[in-house]
Amino acid sequence: MPWSARRSGWSARPITLAVLLGGLWLFGMGEAALVNSSLGNTPWTVLAEGVANHSRLDIGGATILLSVLVLAGWIPLRQLPALGTLANVVVIGVSLDVMRRLLPHPGAVPVRALEAAGGIVTIGVASALYLTANLGPGPRDGWMTGIHRRLGYPLASVRVTIELTVLAVGVVLGGTVGVATVAFALFVGYCLAWTLQLFMRQFRHDAS
């Protein structure tokens, strides 16, 4: 993409930084919409909510704490962070807490379903923006790729194992699981892919 970083993961043009931070803020906003819908969270937010239930942290603070712990797990994997990695740790958790207060907390199930659907689409679009900034993976993605590189397990198997483990621990701690959790697993990848395809078509058209 025209805004993608092309050299170091620690230096970025203003437009690249704006896309990165905007994407991460939107990601937190999508997570907040799912939390407010009370129809189920993403696996990592299920875990963060469970941690928050057993501590003085709110969900955003628990998200930041978990990201830091996961980032520490990069050390034995010899995975190196970049600017986007550190921004991911902070911005998503802050956005989640801020947007939870600003977004509606609907009572009617149809409105809650719309908010959850909007959250899933927002996360898909946000992921495309964050990834195309090309400033390094988030802590969770880096954990996945690091395990794959160091231990040789298939990438898909590593991702599924991590997500299911996180979800199971989150459920035990009392995190919210529901239909939106399943919908997220089924559709967020398509939202990401469609957004990337839209970017590619748009910028190919502009280049021609």
C-alpha positions in Angstrom: 0.0 0.0 0.0 1.2 3.6 -0.6 1.4 4.1 3.2 3.3 0.9 4.0 6.7 1.1 5.7 9.4 -0.1 3.4 12.5 -0.1 5.5 13.0 -0.3 9.3 10.2 -1.4 11.6 11.2 1.5 13.9 10.9 4.4 11.6 7.7 5.5 9.8 6.4 8.4 7.6 3.6 10.4 9.2 1.0 8.7 6.9 2.2 5.2 8.0 2.0 6.2 11.6 -1.5 7.6 11.2 -2.7 4.4 9.5 -1.1 2.2 12.2 -2.6 4.2 15.1 -5.9 4.6 13.4 -6.1 0.8 12.7 -5.2 0.0 16.3 -7.7 2.4 17.7 -10.4 1.0 15.4 -9.5 -2.5 16.6 -10.1 -1.5 20.2 -13.3 0.2 19.2 -14.5 -3.1 17.6 -13.6 -5.0 20.7 -15.5 -2.5 22.8 -18.6 -2.9 20.6 -18.5 -6.7 21.1 -18.1 -6.2 24.9 -21.0 -3.8 25.0 -23.3 -6.1 23.0 -23.0 -8.8 25.7 -23.3 -11.4 23.0 -19.7 -12.8 23.3 -16.2 -11.5 23.0 -13.1 -12.4 20.9 -11.1 -15.1 22.6 -8.4 -12.7 24.0 -11.1 -10.3 25.3 -12.8 -13.3 27.0 -9.5 -13.9 28.8 -9.0 -10.2 29.5 -12.6 -10.0 31.0 -11.9 -13.0 33.1 -8.7 -11.5 34.4 -10.5 -8.2 35.1 -13.2 -10.2 37.0 -10.5 -11.4 39.4 -8.4 -8.2 39.8 -8.8 -4.5 40.1 -8.1 -4.0 36.4 -10.7 -3.0 33.9 -10.8 -5.0 30.6 -8.6 -2.5 28.8 -6.0 -2.7 31.5 -6.1 -6.5 31.5 -5.7 -6.4 27.8 -2.5 -4.3 28.1 -1.2 -6.6 30.9 -1.8 -9.8 28.8 0.0 -8.1 25.8 3.0 -7.4 28.0 3.1 -10.9 29.3 2.8 -12.4 25.8 5.5 -10.0 24.6 7.8 -11.3 27.4 7.2 -14.8 25.9 8.9 -13.6 22.7 12.3 -13.7 24.5 12.9 -17.5 24.4 11.5 -17.5 20.9 14.1 -14.8 19.8 11.3 -12.8 18.2 12.1 -9.1 17.8 9.5 -6.3 18.4 9.0 -3.2 16.2 7.2 0.1 16.5 3.8 -1.5 15.6 4.3 -4.2 18.3 4.7 -1.6 21.1 1.9 0.5 19.8 -0.3 -2.5 19.7 0.3 -3.2 23.4 -0.9 0.3 24.5 -3.4 1.6 21.9 -5.8 -1.3 21.7 -6.3 -1.5 25.5 -6.7 2.3 25.9 -9.2 2.4 22.9 -11.2 -0.5 24.4 -11.7 1.3 27.7 -12.4 4.7 26.1 -14.8 3.4 23.5 -16.7 1.1 25.9 -17.8 4.3 27.7 -18.8 6.1 24.5 -20.5 3.3 22.5 -24.1 2.4 23.4 -25.0 -0.5 25.8 -28.3 -1.6 24.0 -30.8 -3.8 25.7 -32.8 -5.1 22.8 -31.3 -8.3 21.2 -31.6 -7.0 17.6 -29.7 -3.8 18.4 -27.1 -5.8 20.4 -26.7 -8.1 17.3 -26.2 -5.1 15.1 -23.5 -3.7 17.5 -21.8 -7.0 17.6 -21.8 -7.3 13.8 -20.5 -3.7 13.5 -17.7 -4.7 15.9 -16.6 -7.7 13.9 -16.5 -5.7 10.6 -14.6 -2.9 12.4 -12.0 -5.4 13.7 -11.6 -6.8 10.2 -11.0 -3.4 8.6 -8.8 -2.3 11.5 -6.7 -5.5 11.1 -6.1 -4.7 7.4 -5.0 -1.1 8.2 -2.7 -2.2 11.0 -1.1 -5.1 9.0 -0.5 -3.0 5.8 1.4 -0.4 7.9 4.1 -3.0 7.9 5.6 -1.9 11.3 5.8 -5.3 13.0 3.3 -7.9 14.3 1.3 -7.5 17.5 2.4 -9.5 20.6 -0.1 -12.3 19.9 0.7 -12.6 16.2 4.5 -12.6 17.0 4.0 -15.4 19.5 2.3 -17.4 16.8 5.0 -16.9 14.2 7.8 -17.3 16.7 6.5 -20.7 17.9 6.1 -21.7 14.2 9.6 -20.7 13.3 11.4 -22.1 16.4 9.4 -25.4 16.8 8.3 -26.0 13.3 4.6 -26.6 14.0 2.2 -25.6 11.2 1.1 -22.0 11.5 -2.6 -22.8 11.4 -2.3 -25.4 14.2 -0.3 -23.0 16.4 -2.9 -20.3 15.9 -5.9 -22.6 16.6 -4.2 -24.1 19.7 -3.4 -20.6 21.1 -6.9 -19.3 20.5 -8.6 -22.3 22.0 -6.3 -22.3 25.0 -6.9 -18.6 25.6 -10.7 -19.1 25.2 -10.8 -22.0 27.6 -8.9 -20.1 30.3 -11.1 -17.1 29.8 -14.2 -19.1 30.2 -12.9 -20.6 33.4 -12.2 -17.1 34.7 -15.8 -16.0 33.8 -15.3 -14.2 30.5 -18.3 -13.7 28.2 -18.7 -16.3 25.4 -21.7 -16.3 23.1 -22.9 -16.2 19.5 -20.7 -13.2 18.7 -17.6 -15.3 19.7 -18.6 -17.9 17.1 -19.5 -15.2 14.5 -16.1 -13.5 15.1 -14.3 -16.8 14.5 -16.2 -17.4 11.3 -16.3 -13.9 9.7 -13.5 -11.7 10.8 -11.1 -13.3 8.4 -13.4 -12.6 5.5 -13.8 -9.0 6.6 -10.0 -8.6 6.6 -9.6 -10.3 3.2 -12.4 -8.2 1.6 -10.8 -5.0 3.0 -7.4 -5.9 1.6 -8.9 -6.8 -1.8 -10.7 -3.4 -1.8 -7.4 -1.6 -1.1 -5.7 -3.5 -3.9 -8.4 -2.8 -6.4 -8.6 0.9 -5.5 -4.8 1.5 -5.6 -4.4 -0.5 -8.8 -7.1 1.7 -10.4 -5.4 4.9 -9.2 -2.0 3.7 -10.5 -3.5 3.0 -13.9 
